[in-house]
C-alpha cells in the first residue's frame, strides 16, 4: 500500500514538473550568487577574455546543474514518467536558454548576431547564461525540496 502511495505521489510530481520549471524560469527564480555579474566579465577588455571567464563559469555551473539533475533522477528512481519529464524539461530548458541568450545579445547590438560576438554582445550573452542557470538551479532545488518534504510528511510516525 505504501508503495502505491509513493508511486501516486511521484506521478503527481511528474505532472507538476513542467509548471514548476516554467514558473521558475519566467518569474526569475532567485539566484543571488548568479544574479551579479562576476568581476572577470565586467573587467574583460576582449571577447577572448570574456570567453575564458564565461567558459570557466559555465563549466562550473554545468557541473552543479548535472548534480542537481542527478539528485532528482535518483529521487524519482523507478518512476519512468518522471524520468521522461525530467529529460524533456532539461532539453526544453537548454533550447530556451540558448535562444534567449542569443536574442538578448542580438538586441543589445541592434542586429541579429552570430559568433564571434562583439565584446558587448558577448558580455550580455554570458550574463544571460549565468542568470538562466541560476534561475533553473533555484527551480530544481525547489522541486527537490518539495519532493523531499512531501515524502517526509507522508511517512507514518
C-alpha positions as CSV (number, residue, x, y, z in Angstrom):
1,X,0.0,0.0,0.0
2,X,2.8,2.4,0.9
3,X,4.5,1.7,-2.5
4,X,1.2,2.6,-4.3
5,X,1.0,5.9,-2.3
6,X,4.7,6.7,-3.2
7,X,4.0,5.9,-6.8
8,X,0.9,8.1,-6.9
9,X,2.8,11.0,-5.2
10,X,5.6,10.7,-7.7
11,X,3.1,10.8,-10.6
12,X,1.7,14.0,-9.1
13,X,5.2,15.5,-9.2
14,X,5.7,14.3,-12.8
15,X,2.5,16.3,-13.8
16,X,3.7,19.4,-11.8
17,X,7.3,19.4,-13.1
18,X,6.7,21.4,-16.3
19,X,4.7,24.0,-14.3
20,X,7.3,24.3,-11.6
21,X,10.1,24.6,-14.2
22,X,8.4,27.2,-16.3
23,X,7.3,29.2,-13.2
24,X,10.9,29.3,-12.0
25,X,12.2,30.3,-15.5
26,X,9.6,33.0,-16.2
27,X,9.3,34.5,-12.8
28,X,13.0,34.9,-12.4
29,X,13.8,32.4,-9.7
30,X,16.1,33.9,-7.1
31,X,19.8,33.1,-7.5
32,X,21.7,35.8,-5.7
33,X,25.1,34.4,-6.3
34,X,24.5,34.4,-10.1
35,X,22.4,37.5,-10.3
36,X,25.5,39.6,-10.0
37,X,27.9,39.7,-13.0
38,X,31.3,38.3,-12.0
39,X,34.2,40.8,-12.0
40,X,36.0,39.0,-14.7
41,X,33.1,39.6,-17.2
42,X,32.8,43.3,-16.2
43,X,36.5,43.9,-16.4
44,X,37.1,42.0,-19.7
45,X,38.6,44.0,-22.5
46,X,38.3,41.5,-25.3
47,X,36.0,38.7,-26.4
48,X,38.7,36.1,-25.7
49,X,38.9,37.3,-22.0
50,X,35.1,37.1,-21.8
51,X,35.1,33.6,-23.4
52,X,37.8,32.5,-20.9
53,X,35.9,33.9,-17.9
54,X,32.5,32.9,-19.1
55,X,33.6,29.4,-20.2
56,X,35.1,28.7,-16.8
57,X,31.9,29.8,-15.1
58,X,29.7,27.8,-17.5
59,X,31.7,24.6,-16.9
60,X,31.3,25.1,-13.1
61,X,27.5,25.8,-13.4
62,X,27.0,22.8,-15.8
63,X,28.7,20.5,-13.3
64,X,26.4,21.8,-10.5
65,X,23.4,21.5,-12.7
66,X,24.3,18.0,-13.6
67,X,24.5,17.2,-9.9
68,X,21.0,18.7,-9.4
69,X,19.5,16.7,-12.2
70,X,21.2,13.5,-10.9
71,X,19.7,14.1,-7.4
72,X,16.2,14.4,-9.0
73,X,16.7,11.4,-11.2
74,X,17.7,9.4,-8.1
75,X,14.8,10.9,-6.1
76,X,12.3,9.6,-8.7
77,X,14.0,6.3,-9.5
78,X,11.5,3.8,-10.6
79,X,9.1,6.4,-11.9
80,X,9.5,6.2,-15.7
81,X,7.1,9.1,-16.4
82,X,9.0,11.4,-14.1
83,X,12.4,10.4,-15.7
84,X,10.9,11.2,-19.1
85,X,9.7,14.6,-17.9
86,X,13.0,15.4,-16.3
87,X,14.8,14.7,-19.6
88,X,12.2,16.6,-21.7
89,X,12.3,19.6,-19.4
90,X,16.0,19.7,-19.4
91,X,16.2,19.6,-23.2
92,X,13.5,22.3,-23.5
93,X,15.3,24.5,-20.9
94,X,18.5,24.2,-22.9
95,X,16.8,25.3,-26.1
96,X,15.1,28.2,-24.2
97,X,18.3,29.3,-22.6
98,X,20.4,29.2,-25.8
99,X,17.7,31.1,-27.8
100,X,17.0,33.6,-25.0
101,X,20.7,34.5,-24.6
102,X,21.3,34.8,-28.3
103,X,18.2,37.0,-28.6
104,X,19.4,39.3,-25.7
105,X,22.9,39.5,-27.2
106,X,21.3,40.4,-30.6
107,X,19.0,43.0,-29.0
108,X,22.0,44.7,-27.3
109,X,23.8,45.0,-30.6
110,X,20.7,46.1,-32.5
111,X,21.0,43.3,-35.1
112,X,21.0,39.6,-35.3
113,X,24.4,38.3,-34.1
114,X,26.3,35.2,-34.9
115,X,29.5,34.1,-33.4
116,X,32.0,35.6,-33.0
117,X,30.1,38.1,-30.9
118,X,31.1,41.7,-30.3
119,X,32.6,42.5,-26.9
120,X,29.3,44.0,-25.6
121,X,27.1,41.2,-27.1
122,X,29.4,38.6,-25.6
123,X,29.1,40.1,-22.2
124,X,25.4,40.2,-22.4
125,X,25.3,36.6,-23.7
126,X,27.3,35.3,-20.7
127,X,25.3,37.4,-18.3
128,X,22.1,35.9,-19.6
129,X,23.6,32.4,-19.4
130,X,24.6,32.9,-15.8
131,X,21.2,34.3,-15.0
132,X,19.3,31.5,-16.6
133,X,21.5,28.8,-15.0
134,X,20.7,30.4,-11.6
135,X,17.0,30.5,-12.3
136,X,17.0,26.9,-13.3
137,X,19.1,25.7,-10.3
138,X,16.7,27.6,-8.0
139,X,13.7,25.8,-9.6
140,X,15.4,22.4,-9.4
141,X,16.2,23.0,-5.7
142,X,12.6,23.9,-5.0
143,X,11.4,20.8,-6.8
144,X,13.8,18.6,-4.9
145,X,12.8,20.2,-1.6
146,X,9.1,19.9,-2.3
147,X,9.5,16.2,-3.2
148,X,11.6,15.6,-0.1
149,X,9.2,17.4,2.3
150,X,6.2,15.6,0.8
151,X,7.9,12.2,1.3
152,X,8.8,13.1,4.9
153,X,5.3,14.2,5.8
154,X,3.8,11.1,4.2
155,X,5.8,8.7,6.4
156,X,3.9,7.2,9.3
157,X,5.1,8.3,12.8
